[in-house]
Amino acid sequence: MCGRFALTMELPELQEAFPWIDFGSVYKPRYNIAPSQEIMAVPGTTNNQVAWFRWGLIPSWATDPKIGYKMINARGETVAEKPSFRAAFRNQRCLIPTDGFYEWKKERDSKTPYCIRMKSAQPFVFAGLWEQWQSAEDIAFSCSIITTEANDTLKPIHHRMPVILNASDFQAWLDPEYHYDKHLIKLLVPYPSEEMTAFPISRQINNPRNEGPDCVVPQATETADGKYSDSL
């Protein structure tokens, strides 16, 4: 799964990495993005301008928006058929920029948080879906991150990971007129593990109210002989 992520770059760096995206003027770096918060994404209907979505997809037919708390992720294996996601998968896909995400590894009687990012330290994008939900009193734009089985970097930590798209697939993913499900499903695979790295970080990340660079400082790890070493 993907239950927490980050986008820590300053705006000039982000614009250099993705010169085709219009990030607007509201952007600010985030180190601890959590479900139900507003996150930035590029939907396929805004000429590559970012929009803001509540993290936790609310299907258009839902009677209670609280369903979104259970919809932060969509499994790639079933996203084309599951009623909660299939309409968005066909017509309302989005790109979610990030430069790292977090998973927790079970160790003895506790869980150790890990930061997973590219070895190059460059930003990347999750494959996402978005929906518009409306009631008599409210309107909500929401999104979900698609997940797949873990690659070799993630497997020691967690059995799932977010789908990370290659730049060559951005256009097809964003095109709302592109309905070739079989081709799109082929994109929902683990990202090459040799390009990624993972390291333990401070448990400050456990609390979504904690923000800032201290959240992602690498921590020492215990080796097989009982000693400790730096994780990088």
Summary of the structure (lengths in Angstrom):
residues: 232
radius of gyration: 17.6
end to end distance: 24.1
largest distance: 62.5
contacts: 709
relative contact order: 0.18
helix: 19%
strand: 37%
